[in-house]
Amino acid sequence: MKPALLLTACVLLLGACRDQGSRYPVEDVRLSGATLTDNSLLALGQDQVRALLRQQLEATKRFEPTEGKSLGQSRPWRMTLDLPFTREVLKDDGQHTYAEVGATLVLERFGGDLPERYEVVGLGEIRLDSEKPEARRKALREALEAALRQVSESAVLQLSALDRDNGALVQDLHATDPRVREFALRTLAERHHPAAAPLLIEQLKSNDADTVRRAIGALVEMRAASAVPALIDLARGKEVGFLQEIVFALGEIGGSEAEAYLYTVAQGHDQPAIQAAAQQALDTLYASRKHGTPEARGTDHADH
């Protein structure tokens, strides 16, 4: 073989080995929710949907069923699939109808110091070519397969992020694939890495309520004191339920700025429910401070 061809073959072989990645043992695949039971148009039973999911998991070549196998020290993952909706919606300014299926896949693992739980989502969309029942069923099933493919691929990306070191994850924050960026950020936040806090604070500006709530939860978990001013700004003009969530988040994060804000709200907000929530958050903050931990005093190691 010529030297140039040999070099090319070696590069391709190394790339293939690098791309194979870890294989993840899967103990169980479960289904939850009533969408399948109530959906006569989709007309698929749970066993059929489970089989479709297994096919998509196998297609990634990264998941391995554990039936009858010795795992040694490996801890298998348990998967639970929910289809929160199957629907038909008008799009393209009302010109076309699309079949849509939403999928949520929960990954859980037990047996370590703490249980692990991660969630990935997918949305399959297929345009309807006809209003006939068989065409609608075909489109809905294709949308289901697309959603299952998305959650299977996202599950690989999520678990791959857990295998990467912090330096690699920080680089992944600049990846072109938004899913890679999302799972890198999730993992860095879970590890309380300082690179995560500014990006999570930026997500507080999102128009998507779920994105904002996830960002708030991660910032609370990190005890990110740098997020307090942004959370106070976020609280302006919010409805009572969401404002209560922000107030409790500030009580968990703590710090002098959060305490001053909560005291002001507890004393003078025009909604009694918000006053009560702020006082409860203050009580949480005071109780935490009494224990004397750095986190309870509002010191955020993610900010240093």
C-alpha positions as CSV (number, residue, x, y, z in Angstrom):
1,M,0.0,0.0,0.0
2,K,1.3,3.5,-0.8
3,P,2.4,5.6,2.1
4,A,-0.3,8.3,1.4
5,L,-3.1,5.6,1.3
6,L,-1.7,4.0,4.4
7,L,-1.8,7.3,6.3
8,T,-5.4,7.9,5.1
9,A,-6.5,4.5,6.2
10,C,-4.9,4.9,9.6
11,V,-6.6,8.3,10.1
12,L,-10.0,6.8,9.1
13,L,-9.5,3.9,11.4
14,L,-8.6,6.1,14.3
15,G,-11.6,8.3,13.6
16,A,-13.9,5.3,13.6
17,C,-12.5,4.0,16.9
18,R,-13.0,7.5,18.4
19,D,-16.6,7.8,17.2
20,Q,-17.7,4.4,18.6
21,G,-17.8,5.7,22.2
22,S,-19.0,3.9,25.3
23,R,-21.8,1.4,25.3
24,Y,-24.5,1.9,27.9
25,P,-26.3,-1.0,29.6
26,V,-30.1,-0.7,29.6
27,E,-31.9,-2.7,32.3
28,D,-35.5,-1.9,31.4
29,V,-37.6,0.2,29.0
30,R,-41.0,1.3,30.4
31,L,-43.9,3.3,29.1
32,S,-46.0,5.7,31.0
33,G,-49.0,8.0,30.4
34,A,-52.4,7.6,28.9
35,T,-51.7,8.9,25.4
36,L,-51.4,5.4,23.9
37,T,-54.5,4.0,25.5
38,D,-56.7,6.9,24.4
39,N,-55.3,7.3,20.9
40,S,-57.4,5.3,18.4
41,L,-55.9,7.0,15.4
42,L,-52.3,5.9,16.3
43,A,-53.6,2.5,17.0
44,L,-50.5,1.1,18.5
45,G,-50.2,-0.9,21.8
46,Q,-47.5,-0.4,24.4
47,D,-45.6,-3.4,23.3
48,Q,-45.4,-2.1,19.7
49,V,-44.2,1.4,20.8
50,R,-41.7,-0.2,23.1
51,A,-40.4,-2.3,20.2
52,L,-40.1,0.9,18.0
53,L,-38.1,2.6,20.8
54,R,-35.8,-0.4,21.1
55,Q,-35.2,-0.3,17.4
56,Q,-34.2,3.4,17.6
57,L,-31.9,2.7,20.6
58,E,-30.3,-0.2,18.8
59,A,-29.7,2.0,15.7
60,T,-27.5,4.3,17.8
61,K,-25.2,1.3,18.5
62,R,-24.6,2.7,21.9
63,F,-27.2,0.9,24.1
64,E,-27.0,-2.7,25.2
65,P,-29.8,-4.7,26.8
66,T,-28.7,-6.4,30.0
67,E,-31.1,-9.5,29.9
68,G,-29.1,-12.4,31.3
69,K,-25.8,-10.7,31.2
70,S,-23.2,-10.2,34.0
71,L,-22.5,-6.5,34.4
72,G,-19.7,-6.6,36.9
73,Q,-19.4,-3.1,38.3
74,S,-21.5,-1.5,35.7
75,R,-24.8,0.1,36.7
76,P,-27.5,-0.2,34.1
77,W,-29.9,2.5,33.1
78,R,-33.7,2.3,33.3
79,M,-35.6,4.2,30.6
80,T,-39.2,5.4,30.9
81,L,-40.9,6.8,27.8
82,D,-43.9,9.1,27.9
83,L,-45.8,10.5,24.9
84,P,-47.3,13.7,26.3
85,F,-49.3,14.4,23.1
86,T,-50.2,13.2,19.6
87,R,-52.0,15.8,17.6
88,E,-52.7,17.4,14.3
89,V,-52.0,21.1,13.9
90,L,-52.4,23.7,11.2
91,K,-49.2,25.4,10.1
92,D,-47.8,27.4,7.2
93,D,-50.4,30.1,7.8
94,G,-53.1,27.5,7.9
95,Q,-52.3,26.0,4.5
96,H,-51.1,22.6,5.7
97,T,-51.8,20.2,8.5
98,Y,-49.0,18.4,10.4
99,A,-49.1,15.3,12.6
100,E,-47.1,15.9,15.7
101,V,-45.9,13.5,18.4
102,G,-44.1,14.6,21.5
103,A,-41.8,12.2,23.4
104,T,-40.1,12.4,26.8
105,L,-37.5,9.8,27.7
106,V,-36.4,9.6,31.4
107,L,-33.0,8.0,32.1
108,E,-32.4,6.7,35.6
109,R,-29.6,4.9,37.3
110,F,-29.4,3.6,40.9
111,G,-26.8,2.0,43.1
112,G,-24.3,4.8,43.4
113,D,-23.9,7.4,46.1
114,L,-26.9,9.2,44.7
115,P,-29.6,8.2,42.2
116,E,-29.1,9.8,38.7
117,R,-32.0,11.1,36.6
118,Y,-31.9,12.8,33.2
119,E,-34.7,13.8,30.8
120,V,-34.6,14.2,27.1
121,V,-37.4,15.3,24.7
122,G,-38.2,14.9,21.1
123,L,-40.9,16.3,18.7
124,G,-41.8,14.4,15.5
125,E,-43.6,16.5,12.7
126,I,-44.9,15.0,9.5
127,R,-47.1,16.9,7.0
128,L,-50.4,15.3,6.0
129,D,-50.9,14.7,2.3
130,S,-54.5,13.6,2.7
131,E,-57.4,13.7,5.2
132,K,-58.1,10.0,4.7
133,P,-57.8,8.0,8.0
134,E,-55.0,5.7,6.6
135,A,-53.0,8.8,5.5
136,R,-53.4,10.4,8.9
137,R,-52.4,7.2,10.7
138,K,-49.3,6.9,8.5
139,A,-48.3,10.4,9.2
140,L,-48.8,10.1,12.9
141,R,-46.8,6.9,13.1
142,E,-43.9,8.5,11.1
143,A,-44.0,11.4,13.5
144,L,-43.8,8.9,16.4
145,E,-40.7,7.3,14.8
146,A,-39.1,10.7,14.3
147,A,-39.7,11.6,18.0
148,L,-38.3,8.3,19.2
149,R,-35.2,8.7,17.0
150,Q,-34.7,12.2,18.5
151,V,-34.9,11.0,22.1
152,S,-32.6,8.1,21.4
153,E,-30.0,10.3,19.8
154,S,-30.3,12.8,22.6
155,A,-30.0,10.1,25.2
156,V,-26.6,9.2,23.7
157,L,-25.5,12.9,23.8
158,Q,-26.6,13.2,27.4
159,L,-24.8,10.1,28.6
160,S,-21.8,11.0,26.5
161,A,-21.6,14.3,28.2
162,L,-21.4,12.6,31.6
163,D,-18.3,10.7,30.4
164,R,-16.5,13.9,29.3
165,D,-14.2,15.9,31.5
166,N,-14.9,19.6,32.3
167,G,-12.4,20.9,29.7
168,A,-14.1,19.0,26.9
169,L,-17.5,20.1,28.1
170,V,-16.4,23.8,28.1
171,Q,-15.4,23.3,24.5
172,D,-18.7,21.7,23.8
173,L,-20.5,24.9,24.9
174,H,-19.4,26.3,21.5
175,A,-20.5,23.3,19.4
176,T,-22.7,23.9,16.3
177,D,-25.2,21.2,17.5
178,P,-27.5,22.9,20.0
179,R,-28.1,19.6,21.7
180,V,-24.4,19.1,22.4
181,R,-24.4,22.6,23.9
182,E,-27.4,21.9,26.0
183,F,-26.1,18.6,27.5
184,A,-22.7,20.1,28.1
185,L,-24.3,23.0,30.0
186,R,-26.5,20.6,32.0
187,T,-23.5,18.5,33.0
188,L,-21.3,21.5,33.9
189,A,-24.1,22.9,36.0
190,E,-24.5,19.6,37.8
191,R,-20.8,19.7,38.6
192,H,-21.1,23.4,39.7
193,H,-18.6,24.5,37.2
194,P,-18.1,28.3,37.0
195,A,-18.6,28.3,33.2
196,A,-22.2,27.3,33.6
197,A,-23.6,30.2,35.6
198,P,-23.3,33.0,33.0
199,L,-25.0,30.8,30.4
200,L,-27.8,29.8,32.7
201,I,-28.3,33.4,33.7
202,E,-28.7,34.2,30.0
203,Q,-31.3,31.5,29.7
204,L,-33.5,33.5,32.2
205,K,-34.2,35.8,29.3
206,S,-35.8,33.1,27.2
207,N,-39.5,33.3,26.1
208,D,-39.9,29.6,26.9
209,A,-41.2,29.1,30.4
210,D,-39.7,25.6,30.7
211,T,-36.3,26.8,29.7
212,V,-36.5,29.5,32.3
213,R,-37.6,27.1,35.0
214,R,-34.8,24.7,34.2
215,A,-32.3,27.5,34.4
216,I,-33.6,28.6,37.7
217,G,-33.4,25.1,39.1
218,A,-29.8,24.7,38.0
219,L,-28.8,28.0,39.4
220,V,-30.4,27.1,42.7
221,E,-28.6,23.8,42.7
222,M,-25.3,25.7,42.1
223,R,-26.2,28.3,44.8
224,A,-25.1,30.8,42.1
225,A,-25.0,34.1,44.0
226,S,-24.3,35.9,40.7
227,A,-27.8,35.0,39.5
228,V,-29.5,37.0,42.3
229,P,-29.7,40.4,40.4
230,A,-31.0,38.6,37.3
231,L,-33.7,36.7,39.3
232,I,-34.8,39.9,40.9
233,D,-35.1,41.6,37.5
234,L,-37.0,38.5,36.3
235,A,-39.5,38.8,39.1
236,R,-40.9,42.2,37.9
237,G,-44.4,41.9,36.5
238,K,-44.7,38.2,36.8
239,E,-47.9,36.4,37.8
240,V,-48.3,35.2,41.4
241,G,-47.4,31.5,40.9
242,F,-44.2,32.2,38.9
243,L,-43.2,35.0,41.3
244,Q,-43.5,32.6,44.2
245,E,-41.1,30.2,42.4
246,I,-38.5,33.0,42.0
247,V,-38.9,34.1,45.7
248,F,-38.3,30.5,46.9
249,A,-35.3,30.3,44.6
250,L,-33.8,33.4,46.1
251,G,-34.3,32.0,49.5
252,E,-32.4,28.8,48.5
253,I,-29.5,30.8,47.0
254,G,-29.2,33.2,49.8
255,G,-26.7,36.1,50.2
256,S,-27.2,39.7,51.4
257,E,-28.8,40.9,48.2
258,A,-31.3,38.1,48.2
259,E,-32.0,38.6,51.9
260,A,-32.6,42.4,51.4
261,Y,-35.0,41.8,48.5
262,L,-37.0,39.1,50.3
263,Y,-37.3,41.3,53.4
264,T,-38.7,44.1,51.3
265,V,-41.2,41.8,49.6
266,A,-42.2,40.2,52.9
267,Q,-42.9,43.6,54.4
268,G,-44.5,45.5,51.6
269,H,-45.8,43.5,48.6
270,D,-49.4,44.1,47.7
271,Q,-50.2,40.4,47.4
272,P,-50.5,38.5,50.7
273,A,-49.5,35.3,49.0
274,I,-46.3,36.8,47.9
275,Q,-45.6,38.3,51.3
276,A,-46.1,34.9,52.8
277,A,-43.8,33.2,50.3
278,A,-41.1,35.8,50.9
279,Q,-41.3,35.3,54.6
280,Q,-41.1,31.6,54.2
281,A,-38.1,32.0,51.9
282,L,-36.5,34.2,54.5
283,D,-37.1,31.6,57.2
284,T,-35.4,29.1,54.9
285,L,-32.4,31.4,54.4
286,Y,-32.1,32.1,58.1
287,A,-32.3,28.4,59.0
288,S,-29.6,27.6,56.4
289,R,-27.4,30.3,57.7
290,K,-27.7,28.9,61.2
291,H,-26.0,25.7,60.0
292,G,-23.0,27.7,58.9
293,T,-22.2,26.1,55.5
294,P,-20.6,28.3,52.8
295,E,-23.6,27.7,50.6
296,A,-26.0,28.7,53.3
297,R,-24.2,32.0,53.7
298,G,-24.6,32.7,50.0
299,T,-21.0,32.0,49.0
300,D,-21.1,30.6,45.6
301,H,-18.0,28.6,44.6
302,A,-19.3,28.7,41.0
303,D,-18.7,32.4,41.0
304,H,-15.0,32.2,41.9
